[in-house]
Amino acid sequence: MKKALFIGLLLQVSSVSAEAFPQDFTKDFTPQVYGAYSQWYKEGTVNYGYDFKRSCYCQDSGTVYRITVINNKVVSAFNVDTDVEVEDNYLASFKTIEMLFSELMQANNTAHIINSSFDYEYGYPKSVFIDMDPRMADEEISYTIEGMYPILF
């Protein structure tokens, strides 16, 4: 009897772990991100700067970078603390706000948890936390964007 109970419990536990995540934490996220993106798109800002800080289990976690975007392309980034400009070969690791929205939209379809807030005036993401898989450690990523300002020519 104990052996049958153990096998039954083992089968139940294994079937639970194979299921999709039991809670959908992102079900209310879609209208929020698409509404914010719509606002960002409506503003039509393609030349801007912003301060970006990534928090993850990665080399530059917690470092604030000042990013400059011209015609929707990252053209420069420098470390705010050291005032050192990022080398060109590392520049590709920084994203435009359009690219960050794209990541959010992709994560919205697959992530376990997404927490975010958006700027009231322009719609850009001010803070984002993404946990793709609750069964994995240290794959979470979060970032903040502060001080976004349009660049006028």
CYANA upper distance limits for C-alpha pairs under 8 A (distance plus 0.5 A):
  1 MET  CA      5 LEU  CA      6.68
  2 LYS  CA      6 PHE  CA      6.57
  3 LYS  CA      7 ILE  CA      6.71
  4 ALA  CA      8 GLY  CA      6.55
  5 LEU  CA      9 LEU  CA      6.58
  6 PHE  CA     10 LEU  CA      6.55
  7 ILE  CA     11 LEU  CA      6.63
  8 GLY  CA     12 GLN  CA      6.74
  9 LEU  CA     13 VAL  CA      6.66
 10 LEU  CA     14 SER  CA      6.63
 11 LEU  CA     15 SER  CA      6.62
 12 GLN  CA     16 VAL  CA      6.81
 13 VAL  CA     17 SER  CA      6.91
 14 SER  CA     18 ALA  CA      6.86
 15 SER  CA     19 GLU  CA      6.98
 21 PHE  CA    112 HIS  CA      7.72
 24 ASP  CA    112 HIS  CA      7.59
 25 PHE  CA    112 HIS  CA      6.91
 25 PHE  CA    113 ILE  CA      5.94
 25 PHE  CA    114 ILE  CA      7.64
 26 THR  CA     30 THR  CA      7.89
 26 THR  CA    108 ASN  CA      6.97
 26 THR  CA    111 ALA  CA      8.09
 26 THR  CA    112 HIS  CA      7.73
 26 THR  CA    113 ILE  CA      6.77
 26 THR  CA    114 ILE  CA      6.69
 28 ASP  CA     32 GLN  CA      7.80
 29 PHE  CA     33 VAL  CA      6.73
 29 PHE  CA    108 ASN  CA      7.67
 29 PHE  CA    114 ILE  CA      8.16
 30 THR  CA     34 TYR  CA      6.57
 30 THR  CA    105 MET  CA      8.35
 30 THR  CA    108 ASN  CA      7.40
 31 PRO  CA     35 GLY  CA      6.27
 32 GLN  CA     36 ALA  CA      6.68
 33 VAL  CA     37 TYR  CA      6.53
 33 VAL  CA    101 PHE  CA      8.28
 33 VAL  CA    104 LEU  CA      8.04
 33 VAL  CA    105 MET  CA      7.81
 34 TYR  CA     38 SER  CA      6.48
 35 GLY  CA     39 GLN  CA      6.83
 36 ALA  CA     40 TRP  CA      6.72
 36 ALA  CA    118 PHE  CA      7.13
 36 ALA  CA    123 GLY  CA      5.05
 36 ALA  CA    124 TYR  CA      7.11
 36 ALA  CA    125 PRO  CA      8.27
 37 TYR  CA     41 TYR  CA      6.49
 37 TYR  CA    101 PHE  CA      7.37
 37 TYR  CA    123 GLY  CA      6.83
 37 TYR  CA    124 TYR  CA      7.59
 38 SER  CA     42 LYS  CA      6.52
 38 SER  CA    123 GLY  CA      8.28
 39 GLN  CA     43 GLU  CA      6.85
 39 GLN  CA    122 TYR  CA      6.85
 39 GLN  CA    123 GLY  CA      5.73
 40 TRP  CA     44 GLY  CA      7.23
 40 TRP  CA     45 THR  CA      7.84
 40 TRP  CA    122 TYR  CA      5.93
 40 TRP  CA    123 GLY  CA      5.34
 40 TRP  CA    124 TYR  CA      6.51
 41 TYR  CA     45 THR  CA      7.93
 43 GLU  CA    122 TYR  CA      7.16
 45 THR  CA    150 PRO  CA      7.21
 46 VAL  CA     69 VAL  CA      7.65
 46 VAL  CA     70 ILE  CA      6.78
 46 VAL  CA     71 ASN  CA      5.52
 46 VAL  CA     72 ASN  CA      5.42
 47 ASN  CA     68 THR  CA      8.30
 47 ASN  CA     69 VAL  CA      5.91
 47 ASN  CA     70 ILE  CA      4.92
 47 ASN  CA     71 ASN  CA      6.09
 47 ASN  CA     72 ASN  CA      7.06
 47 ASN  CA    150 PRO  CA      6.45
 47 ASN  CA    151 ILE  CA      5.69
 47 ASN  CA    152 LEU  CA      7.72
 48 TYR  CA     68 THR  CA      6.56
 48 TYR  CA     69 VAL  CA      5.78
 48 TYR  CA     70 ILE  CA      7.16
 48 TYR  CA    148 MET  CA      7.37
 48 TYR  CA    149 TYR  CA      6.01
 48 TYR  CA    150 PRO  CA      4.69
 48 TYR  CA    151 ILE  CA      5.23
 49 GLY  CA     66 ARG  CA      7.48
 49 GLY  CA     67 ILE  CA      5.91
 49 GLY  CA     68 THR  CA      4.88
 49 GLY  CA     69 VAL  CA      6.44
 49 GLY  CA    147 GLY  CA      8.39
 49 GLY  CA    148 MET  CA      6.08
 49 GLY  CA    149 TYR  CA      5.95
 49 GLY  CA    150 PRO  CA      7.03
 49 GLY  CA    151 ILE  CA      7.48
 50 TYR  CA     66 ARG  CA      6.20
 50 TYR  CA     67 ILE  CA      5.86
 50 TYR  CA     68 THR  CA      7.30
 50 TYR  CA    145 ILE  CA      7.01
 50 TYR  CA    146 GLU  CA      6.59
 50 TYR  CA    147 GLY  CA      5.94
 50 TYR  CA    148 MET  CA      4.66
 50 TYR  CA    149 TYR  CA      6.91
 51 ASP  CA     64 VAL  CA      6.88
 51 ASP  CA     65 TYR  CA      6.03
 51 ASP  CA     66 ARG  CA      4.93
 51 ASP  CA     67 ILE  CA      6.62
 51 ASP  CA    145 ILE  CA      6.06
 51 ASP  CA    146 GLU  CA      5.62
 51 ASP  CA    147 GLY  CA      6.54
 51 ASP  CA    148 MET  CA      7.41
 52 PHE  CA     64 VAL  CA      6.03
 52 PHE  CA     65 TYR  CA      5.71
 52 PHE  CA     66 ARG  CA      6.82
 52 PHE  CA     67 ILE  CA      7.52
 52 PHE  CA    143 TYR  CA      7.59
 52 PHE  CA    144 THR  CA      6.36
 52 PHE  CA    145 ILE  CA      5.32
 52 PHE  CA    146 GLU  CA      7.18
 53 LYS  CA     61 SER  CA      7.88
 53 LYS  CA     62 GLY  CA      6.31
 53 LYS  CA     63 THR  CA      6.25
 53 LYS  CA     64 VAL  CA      5.15
 53 LYS  CA     65 TYR  CA      6.99
 53 LYS  CA    143 TYR  CA      5.92
 53 LYS  CA    144 THR  CA      5.84
 53 LYS  CA    145 ILE  CA      7.21
 54 ARG  CA     60 ASP  CA      7.97
 54 ARG  CA     61 SER  CA      5.90
 54 ARG  CA     62 GLY  CA      6.29
 54 ARG  CA     63 THR  CA      7.50
 54 ARG  CA     64 VAL  CA      8.19
 54 ARG  CA    141 ILE  CA      7.85
 54 ARG  CA    142 SER  CA      6.39
 54 ARG  CA    143 TYR  CA      4.76
 54 ARG  CA    144 THR  CA      7.17
 55 SER  CA     61 SER  CA      5.21
 55 SER  CA     62 GLY  CA      5.95
 55 SER  CA    141 ILE  CA      6.46
 55 SER  CA    142 SER  CA      5.60
 55 SER  CA    143 TYR  CA      6.26
 56 CYS  CA     61 SER  CA      6.07
 56 CYS  CA    138 ASP  CA      7.96
 56 CYS  CA    139 GLU  CA      8.01
 56 CYS  CA    140 GLU  CA      6.89
 56 CYS  CA    141 ILE  CA      5.36
 56 CYS  CA    142 SER  CA      7.00
 57 TYR  CA     61 SER  CA      7.27
 57 TYR  CA    138 ASP  CA      6.68
 57 TYR  CA    139 GLU  CA      7.83
 57 TYR  CA    140 GLU  CA      8.47
 57 TYR  CA    141 ILE  CA      8.39
 63 THR  CA     79 ASN  CA      7.63
 63 THR  CA     80 VAL  CA      8.43
 63 THR  CA     81 ASP  CA      8.34
 64 VAL  CA     79 ASN  CA      6.58
 64 VAL  CA     80 VAL  CA      6.20
 64 VAL  CA     81 ASP  CA      7.71
 65 TYR  CA     77 ALA  CA      6.64
 65 TYR  CA     78 PHE  CA      5.82
 65 TYR  CA     79 ASN  CA      5.08
 65 TYR  CA     80 VAL  CA      5.95
 66 ARG  CA     77 ALA  CA      5.90
 66 ARG  CA     78 PHE  CA      5.93
 66 ARG  CA     79 ASN  CA      7.05
 66 ARG  CA     80 VAL  CA      6.74
 67 ILE  CA     74 VAL  CA      7.50
 67 ILE  CA     75 VAL  CA      8.38
 67 ILE  CA     76 SER  CA      6.42
 67 ILE  CA     77 ALA  CA      4.93
 67 ILE  CA     78 PHE  CA      7.38
 67 ILE  CA     94 PHE  CA      8.26
 68 THR  CA     74 VAL  CA      6.34
 68 THR  CA     75 VAL  CA      6.34
 68 THR  CA     76 SER  CA      5.74
 68 THR  CA     77 ALA  CA      6.76
 69 VAL  CA     73 LYS  CA      5.68
 69 VAL  CA     74 VAL  CA      4.85
 69 VAL  CA     75 VAL  CA      6.18
 69 VAL  CA     76 SER  CA      7.80
 69 VAL  CA     96 THR  CA      7.20
 70 ILE  CA     74 VAL  CA      7.01
 70 ILE  CA     75 VAL  CA      7.01
 72 ASN  CA     96 THR  CA      6.96
 72 ASN  CA     98 GLU  CA      8.24
 73 LYS  CA     96 THR  CA      7.05
 74 VAL  CA     91 LEU  CA      7.90
 74 VAL  CA     92 ALA  CA      8.29
 74 VAL  CA     94 PHE  CA      7.56
 74 VAL  CA     95 LYS  CA      7.18
 74 VAL  CA     96 THR  CA      6.71
 75 VAL  CA     91 LEU  CA      8.23
 76 SER  CA     85 GLU  CA      7.91
 76 SER  CA     86 VAL  CA      7.69
 76 SER  CA     91 LEU  CA      7.45
 77 ALA  CA     85 GLU  CA      6.38
 77 ALA  CA     86 VAL  CA      5.99
 77 ALA  CA     91 LEU  CA      7.38
 77 ALA  CA     94 PHE  CA      8.39
 78 PHE  CA     83 ASP  CA      6.63
 78 PHE  CA     84 VAL  CA      5.88
 78 PHE  CA     85 GLU  CA      4.44
 78 PHE  CA     86 VAL  CA      5.72
 79 ASN  CA     83 ASP  CA      5.74
 79 ASN  CA     84 VAL  CA      5.88
 79 ASN  CA     85 GLU  CA      6.81
 79 ASN  CA     86 VAL  CA      7.67
 80 VAL  CA     84 VAL  CA      8.04
 86 VAL  CA     90 TYR  CA      6.98
 86 VAL  CA     91 LEU  CA      6.86
 87 GLU  CA     91 LEU  CA      6.86
 88 ASP  CA     92 ALA  CA      8.10
 95 LYS  CA     99 MET  CA      6.17
 95 LYS  CA    100 LEU  CA      6.90
 96 THR  CA    100 LEU  CA      6.92
 97 ILE  CA    101 PHE  CA      6.70
 97 ILE  CA    124 TYR  CA      7.31
 97 ILE  CA    125 PRO  CA      8.36
 98 GLU  CA    102 SER  CA      6.80
 99 MET  CA    103 GLU  CA      6.84
100 LEU  CA    104 LEU  CA      6.78
100 LEU  CA    125 PRO  CA      8.49
101 PHE  CA    105 MET  CA      6.70
101 PHE  CA    125 PRO  CA      8.13
102 SER  CA    106 GLN  CA      6.74
103 GLU  CA    107 ALA  CA      6.53
104 LEU  CA    108 ASN  CA      6.49
105 MET  CA    109 ASN  CA      7.51
106 GLN  CA    110 THR  CA      7.53
107 ALA  CA    111 ALA  CA      5.56
107 ALA  CA    114 ILE  CA      8.41
107 ALA  CA    130 ILE  CA      8.06
107 ALA  CA    132 MET  CA      8.01
108 ASN  CA    114 ILE  CA      7.84
110 THR  CA    132 MET  CA      7.41
111 ALA  CA    130 ILE  CA      7.28
111 ALA  CA    131 ASP  CA      6.58
111 ALA  CA    132 MET  CA      4.69
111 ALA  CA    133 ASP  CA      7.19
112 HIS  CA    130 ILE  CA      8.22
112 HIS  CA    131 ASP  CA      6.21
112 HIS  CA    132 MET  CA      5.63
112 HIS  CA    133 ASP  CA      6.16
112 HIS  CA    134 PRO  CA      7.14
113 ILE  CA    129 PHE  CA      8.21
113 ILE  CA    130 ILE  CA      6.28
113 ILE  CA    131 ASP  CA      5.58
113 ILE  CA    132 MET  CA      7.25
114 ILE  CA    128 VAL  CA      7.66
114 ILE  CA    129 PHE  CA      6.07
114 ILE  CA    130 ILE  CA      5.17
114 ILE  CA    131 ASP  CA      7.05
115 ASN  CA    127 SER  CA      8.44
115 ASN  CA    128 VAL  CA      6.24
115 ASN  CA    129 PHE  CA      5.59
115 ASN  CA    130 ILE  CA      7.25
116 SER  CA    125 PRO  CA      7.49
116 SER  CA    126 LYS  CA      7.93
116 SER  CA    127 SER  CA      5.83
116 SER  CA    128 VAL  CA      4.85
116 SER  CA    129 PHE  CA      6.83
117 SER  CA    125 PRO  CA      6.42
117 SER  CA    126 LYS  CA      6.09
117 SER  CA    127 SER  CA      5.87
117 SER  CA    128 VAL  CA      7.27
118 PHE  CA    123 GLY  CA      5.98
118 PHE  CA    124 TYR  CA      6.00
118 PHE  CA    125 PRO  CA      4.82
118 PHE  CA    126 LYS  CA      5.51
118 PHE  CA    127 SER  CA      7.55
119 ASP  CA    123 GLY  CA      5.21
119 ASP  CA    124 TYR  CA      5.89
119 ASP  CA    125 PRO  CA      6.75
119 ASP  CA    126 LYS  CA      6.37
125 PRO  CA    144 THR  CA      8.22
125 PRO  CA    145 ILE  CA      7.35
126 LYS  CA    144 THR  CA      5.90
126 LYS  CA    145 ILE  CA      5.30
126 LYS  CA    146 GLU  CA      7.00
127 SER  CA    142 SER  CA      7.79
127 SER  CA    143 TYR  CA      6.21
127 SER  CA    144 THR  CA      4.82
127 SER  CA    145 ILE  CA      6.86
128 VAL  CA    142 SER  CA      5.75
128 VAL  CA    143 TYR  CA      5.95
128 VAL  CA    144 THR  CA      7.02
129 PHE  CA    140 GLU  CA      7.86
129 PHE  CA    141 ILE  CA      6.37
129 PHE  CA    142 SER  CA      4.65
129 PHE  CA    143 TYR  CA      7.26
130 ILE  CA    140 GLU  CA      6.24
130 ILE  CA    141 ILE  CA      5.99
130 ILE  CA    142 SER  CA      6.71
131 ASP  CA    139 GLU  CA      7.41
131 ASP  CA    140 GLU  CA      5.10
131 ASP  CA    141 ILE  CA      7.30
132 MET  CA    139 GLU  CA      7.70
132 MET  CA    140 GLU  CA      7.22
133 ASP  CA    139 GLU  CA      8.29
